[in-house]
Amino acid sequence: MNKSRIINGLFLVGLICYFIGRQWGNLYYFYWIGCGIMIFTAIWTLIHWKQNNKVSNFCAIALLLLITLSVLLTRNIL
């Protein structure tokens, strides 16, 4: 299996967990699991910047910004 397909699948799983955790307020662990998966895959993508295409690199940057803003702006998640 191609590495980019695995990374894109992890991004998708992370986003799904993130949105489930955000929609239902009592599922905090889904929120943090989604954030952790997206942070891990975004950092992995940015470390291997030259091996990836531009779209996945820009998606990684956008997801890191999304996670950062979400964590900073949400005080009542804990």
Backbone as CSV, one residue per row, in Angstrom:
resi,resn,N_x,N_y,N_z,CA_x,CA_y,CA_z,C_x,C_y,C_z
1,MET,0.844,-1.187,0.000,0.000,0.000,0.000,0.883,1.241,0.000
2,ASN,0.433,2.245,-0.666,1.158,3.493,-0.814,1.110,4.304,0.490
3,LYS,2.234,4.946,0.836,2.289,5.744,2.072,1.301,6.899,2.059
4,SER,1.128,7.515,0.911,0.217,8.661,0.851,-1.223,8.242,1.109
5,ARG,-1.607,7.038,0.689,-2.967,6.562,0.960,-3.161,6.292,2.445
6,ILE,-2.115,5.781,3.099,-2.195,5.537,4.539,-2.319,6.858,5.284
7,ILE,-1.491,7.837,4.912,-1.541,9.153,5.566,-2.893,9.811,5.339
8,ASN,-3.417,9.748,4.114,-4.726,10.348,3.845,-5.825,9.639,4.622
9,GLY,-5.719,8.326,4.762,-6.688,7.590,5.568,-6.621,7.981,7.033
10,LEU,-5.400,8.185,7.547,-5.257,8.624,8.936,-5.816,10.027,9.138
11,PHE,-5.598,10.906,8.156,-6.207,12.235,8.227,-7.727,12.113,8.315
12,LEU,-8.307,11.247,7.502,-9.753,11.082,7.485,-10.261,10.520,8.810
13,VAL,-9.579,9.505,9.347,-9.972,8.941,10.640,-9.852,9.997,11.739
14,GLY,-8.776,10.777,11.706,-8.601,11.846,12.684,-9.697,12.887,12.608
15,LEU,-10.073,13.266,11.394,-11.152,14.248,11.227,-12.485,13.709,11.716
16,ILE,-12.760,12.443,11.435,-14.016,11.847,11.886,-14.071,11.815,13.409
17,CYS,-12.987,11.376,14.038,-12.946,11.365,15.512,-13.070,12.771,16.074
18,TYR,-12.400,13.721,15.446,-12.453,15.114,15.885,-13.886,15.656,15.830
19,PHE,-14.574,15.431,14.708,-15.929,15.951,14.570,-16.912,15.235,15.485
20,ILE,-16.721,13.931,15.702,-17.583,13.227,16.657,-17.390,13.809,18.053
21,GLY,-16.150,14.038,18.435,-15.881,14.623,19.746,-16.392,16.043,19.885
22,ARG,-16.392,16.801,18.810,-16.894,18.175,18.869,-18.410,18.223,18.890
23,GLN,-19.078,17.317,18.172,-20.534,17.354,18.099,-21.191,16.903,19.390
24,TRP,-20.698,15.821,19.952,-21.260,15.316,21.195,-20.323,15.698,22.315
25,GLY,-20.775,16.584,23.166,-19.940,17.173,24.198,-19.397,16.210,25.234
26,ASN,-20.022,15.050,25.393,-19.552,14.129,26.414,-18.529,13.121,25.886
27,LEU,-18.124,13.223,24.654,-17.150,12.302,24.065,-15.805,13.013,23.877
28,TYR,-15.235,13.465,24.980,-13.987,14.203,24.917,-12.843,13.350,24.392
29,TYR,-12.853,12.088,24.708,-11.743,11.236,24.280,-11.687,11.119,22.771
30,PHE,-12.836,11.140,22.078,-12.801,11.145,20.616,-12.159,12.430,20.095
31,TYR,-12.462,13.534,20.744,-11.874,14.821,20.351,-10.353,14.760,20.465
32,TRP,-9.856,14.280,21.606,-8.411,14.253,21.815,-7.725,13.182,20.977
33,ILE,-8.385,12.058,20.742,-7.817,11.039,19.853,-7.721,11.587,18.439
34,GLY,-8.769,12.262,17.971,-8.747,12.869,16.641,-7.663,13.923,16.514
35,CYS,-7.525,14.758,17.553,-6.462,15.767,17.535,-5.090,15.105,17.495
36,GLY,-4.908,14.063,18.279,-3.618,13.368,18.309,-3.275,12.724,16.979
37,ILE,-4.258,12.075,16.357,-4.019,11.442,15.052,-3.681,12.499,14.010
38,MET,-4.426,13.600,14.006,-4.164,14.642,13.006,-2.822,15.320,13.236
39,ILE,-2.452,15.539,14.487,-1.150,16.143,14.775,-0.030,15.213,14.318
40,PHE,-0.139,13.921,14.643,0.878,12.951,14.247,1.027,12.883,12.734
41,THR,-0.092,12.777,12.009,-0.001,12.657,10.560,0.455,13.963,9.909
42,ALA,0.060,15.098,10.464,0.501,16.375,9.900,2.005,16.565,10.089
43,ILE,2.503,16.223,11.262,3.945,16.345,11.493,4.698,15.364,10.609
44,TRP,4.170,14.145,10.473,4.803,13.153,9.594,4.848,13.666,8.153
45,THR,3.768,14.273,7.708,3.713,14.811,6.351,4.697,15.959,6.175
46,LEU,4.798,16.827,7.162,5.703,17.964,7.044,7.169,17.547,7.147
47,ILE,7.465,16.473,7.889,8.839,15.978,7.942,9.264,15.447,6.578
48,HIS,8.352,14.779,5.889,8.636,14.217,4.567,8.057,15.119,3.470
49,TRP,8.349,16.395,3.563,7.788,17.416,2.682,8.084,17.151,1.209
50,LYS,9.306,16.812,0.877,9.711,16.650,-0.527,9.108,15.404,-1.168
51,GLN,8.775,14.398,-0.378,8.248,13.155,-0.930,6.752,13.229,-1.231
52,ASN,6.075,14.225,-0.689,4.625,14.341,-0.838,4.278,15.335,-1.932
53,ASN,3.018,15.267,-2.361,2.563,16.264,-3.322,2.107,17.524,-2.581
54,LYS,1.879,18.583,-3.320,1.560,19.873,-2.707,0.240,19.856,-1.953
55,VAL,-0.726,19.117,-2.465,-2.045,19.108,-1.835,-1.970,18.531,-0.427
56,SER,-1.282,17.418,-0.253,-1.202,16.834,1.086,-0.372,17.704,2.025
57,ASN,0.625,18.386,1.507,1.404,19.296,2.356,0.555,20.466,2.841
58,PHE,-0.230,21.050,1.953,-1.086,22.159,2.352,-2.235,21.698,3.246
59,CYS,-2.733,20.479,3.043,-3.746,19.928,3.953,-3.168,19.740,5.347
60,ALA,-1.919,19.311,5.430,-1.271,19.134,6.731,-1.146,20.466,7.460
61,ILE,-0.767,21.506,6.743,-0.658,22.834,7.355,-2.028,23.324,7.801
62,ALA,-3.037,23.131,6.959,-4.385,23.577,7.308,-4.917,22.827,8.523
63,LEU,-4.664,21.538,8.616,-5.137,20.778,9.766,-4.405,21.160,11.040
64,LEU,-3.121,21.459,10.943,-2.405,21.935,12.129,-2.969,23.262,12.616
65,LEU,-3.313,24.150,11.687,-3.947,25.413,12.067,-5.325,25.181,12.679
66,LEU,-6.097,24.261,12.108,-7.413,23.932,12.651,-7.305,23.411,14.076
67,ILE,-6.385,22.509,14.309,-6.226,21.935,15.641,-5.766,23.001,16.625
68,THR,-4.802,23.816,16.215,-4.284,24.856,17.101,-5.380,25.844,17.488
69,LEU,-6.117,26.321,16.508,-7.198,27.267,16.809,-8.288,26.617,17.644
70,SER,-8.601,25.380,17.352,-9.645,24.690,18.104,-9.256,24.516,19.566
71,VAL,-8.042,24.105,19.809,-7.596,23.897,21.200,-7.482,25.226,21.937
72,LEU,-6.974,26.255,21.257,-6.820,27.548,21.917,-8.144,28.243,22.189
73,LEU,-9.101,28.098,21.287,-10.372,28.808,21.429,-11.398,28.055,22.259
74,THR,-11.177,26.777,22.496,-12.125,25.979,23.252,-11.594,25.774,24.652
75,ARG,-12.182,26.428,25.589,-11.747,26.328,26.983,-12.564,25.305,27.762
76,ASN,-13.775,25.036,27.324,-14.664,24.174,28.117,-14.646,22.720,27.665
77,ILE,-13.640,22.292,26.914,-13.610,20.922,26.417,-13.204,19.941,27.509
78,LEU,-12.508,20.407,28.521,-12.120,19.502,29.606,-13.194,19.542,30.624
